[in-house]
Amino acid sequence: MIWDWERKLIEGRLKPFKGRSLKMTDKSKQSKTLKQLQEENELLRIRVAYLEKLEALAQKKSQTKKKPS
């Protein structure tokens, strides 16, 4: 395979790529996107935990009002 690429390059049928690799640019975009998604996921987990705690407190408060001592 490498011999074939070298032969094509020498014959002029294969042009060397100038500039950055597409894979490298995709990885940097992916890492930024991944970082953003991880941050968003953490915020959503915090919000869910907060809402669950708030709901539990509201239920506890309503139960104590219903039971006269």
N, C-alpha and C positions, 0 to 999 in steps of 0.2 A: 504494500500500500504506500509506504513512504517512497519507495523507488519510483512508483507511478507518479506521485506528486512532484518529485524532484525532476523527473523527465518532462512532465507537463510545464513546470516552471522554466526549465532550460529552453524548451521549444517555444515558449511565449504563450502557451495556451492557458496558463494559470498565472494570474496576476497576484502579487502579494497584497494583502489587505493593509491599507493605510488608515491609521486612526485606532481608536479604542475598539475593543471587541464588544459586540452586542451583548454577550453574556455578562461582561463586567458591568455594563451600564444597567442591565436588568437586575443584577444582584444588588447594586446600590439602591435602586428604586425599591426592590423587594425588602431590603433591610429597613428602609425608612417606613415602608408600609407596614411591615411586621411590627416595628417599634410602636407605631401609632395604634395598631390594632391591640397590642398588648396593653398599652396605656388605657385605651377605651374599655377593654375587658376588665381591667382592675377597677376603673371607676364604676362600671356597671355592677360589679360584685359588691362594692362598697354600698351602692345605692340599694341593692336588693337586701343586703344585710340590715341596713337602716330601716327599710320599709317593713321587713319581717319583725324587727324589734318593736317598731312603732305599733304594728298591728297586735302583737302580743301584749303590749302594755294597754292598748285600748280594750282588748278583750278582758284583761284582768280587771281593769277599772269598771267595765260594765257588769262583770260578775259580782264585784263587791257591792255595787249599787243595788242589784237585784236581791241579794241576801240580807234581809234585815236581821240584826243581831239582837 
